[in-house]
Amino acid sequence: MDKRELLEKLNLYVILDCSLINYQDIERVTREIVDAGATFIQLRHKTIFTREYFNIASRVRRLCSSERVIFIVNDDVAVALSVDADGVHLGQEDLPLPEARKILGDSKIIGVSVHSHGEAFMAASYGADYLGAGSVFPTRTKEDAQVRGIHFVKDIQNRVDVPVFPIGGVNLSNINQLLDMGIHRAAVSSAIVCSQNPGIAVTKFRKILKKC
């Protein structure tokens, strides 16, 4: 199975945002969500130095590797390469996708955050393996993020040939709004990692998405 076929089968993308988790809890939270069946995980941290990011990424990578979970590093191509992550997720301010592809090679997964139709079409034309489109709802992880809404994500999904994950503010109370629009994937952060039991939260999301 190639990476495109693999990504097409995935519907829950868990984002481990380190700003929401105590450092000492990262491995515990990772283990809980992996044990609950999460198969696609991104590690995100915007405020730490490269060495510390590498150390955290190495720990999370080991847990994901043992369970054959796809592990993505946010923003930092060097860290992704150094820990042999399965890929990297790029924002609009990060290294351009073509340059990241030169460094990582064709076998690695590269996802891109998009907030407009133009960004989505450009990322898809440059060979992005998946898109994170949003913010679909207001989100606590990026309070300044512009809310683009469900119709934006649905339109992007209809017009590109790569998997599109709605991102931003997705939780158990609103995820059915996505499903009602024919959107059967979601990227989720705080609704899982900030819950009292991240594993149970993953199980609930997976149960809902399995209905699709």
Summary of the structure (lengths in Angstrom):
residues: 212
radius of gyration: 15.7
end to end distance: 21.8
largest distance: 43.1
contacts: 711
relative contact order: 0.16
helix: 45%
strand: 18%
